[in-house]
Amino acid sequence: MSVLSWYVGEVFVVALLLTLCICMCRCLGKGNAAKVNGNHFSQQQVETWEMQFMNLCKYKDESGNCDVPSTETGKWKSLGEWVKRQRKVYRKFHSTRKVQGNQDLIERFDRLNRIGFKFRIGSGKGKSN
C-alpha cells in the first residue's frame, strides 16, 4: 500500500480535526490563535502543517523516502524548509523533555514517524528517530 493510499484513509479524521480547529479559531475571532493542548496554533498554521504533511506523503511516493533536502529547489522548496523546521521543533521538544501540555506536538511527531520520517539525519550520535 502506498503512503498516499494510507493517507487517504486518514483524510476523514484529519478533516474532522481541521473542522474543529477552524471552528475554534472562528470562535476566538479572526487572526487569534487557538490554544490547543498548551500550544498556540492559528487556523493558518494548522492548515499549512496539514498541507505540507500531504506534500511530504506525495514526495515519499515519488522518491521512496521522506528525506527532502533543506536546500531543495523547484517544486519541493517550501517542503524542504518545512522538513527542516519539523526537525528543529523535534530537537527543541526533546531537549526540554516537557511532555505535559504538548500532546498536539506528540501527535504530529507520531504521524511523521508512521510515514517513515527521520527526525535525525546525518552522521554522529542519534541518527535514527
Secondary structure as GFF3:
##gff-version 3
##sequence-region A 1 129
A	DSSP	alpha_helix	3	28	.	.	.	ID=ss1
A	DSSP	beta_strand	34	36	.	.	.	ID=ss2
A	DSSP	beta_strand	39	41	.	.	.	ID=ss3
A	DSSP	alpha_helix	43	63	.	.	.	ID=ss4
A	DSSP	three_ten_helix	74	76	.	.	.	ID=ss5
A	DSSP	alpha_helix	77	96	.	.	.	ID=ss6
A	DSSP	alpha_helix	103	114	.	.	.	ID=ss7
###
